[in-house]
Amino acid sequence: MTNKEIQELLSLLQSTNVTVFELEQDGVRIKIQKSALSSGEVLRFQTPRPASGEIQEPGSAPPSVHPPAPSKANVRTITAPIVGTFYRSPSPEAGPYIEIGSTVQKGQILCIIEAMKLMNEIESEFDGTVKAIYIENGQSVEYGMPLIEIEISSEA
């Protein structure tokens, strides 16, 4: 199963009431489980504890994560389709794929998420301008975590 097929499956499941989905195909097994949130609950992502021994207070955002701004009609947020490690460039020596203010095209690579030694390229779903990058290079990400905000130039 390709990364694109998995992304399409995730997108399809987000628009349903299904909370658990399992698929086994060609020796690959995928299990997707989403939690049902009531309208008043807030989704929080857990990040690794700092190595320095500092303890973070529950409910406070880590300093490297910037919370998303209120959504606007022409702004879209690219979220993590998988759990892994976020990288802004193809290698440590290379420059980042995008910067805040960069113009992007649909299908353009925005970042990489490494999962189980596989590098998964995350592509833009829209033409537009990068307004925010919420994750620091090398930071762990969870499924559904906001990564990048793009102000779209035309409705896709």
Protein Blocks (a to p, Z undefined) as FASTA:
>chain_A
ZZklmmmmmmmmmmpcbfbdcddeehiacddddddddfkbccdddddddfklpacdehia
cfkbccdddddfkbccdddfbdcdddfbfbfkbccfbdehiacdehiafbdcdeehiacd
dddfbdcddfbdfbdghiacdehiafbdcddfbdZZ
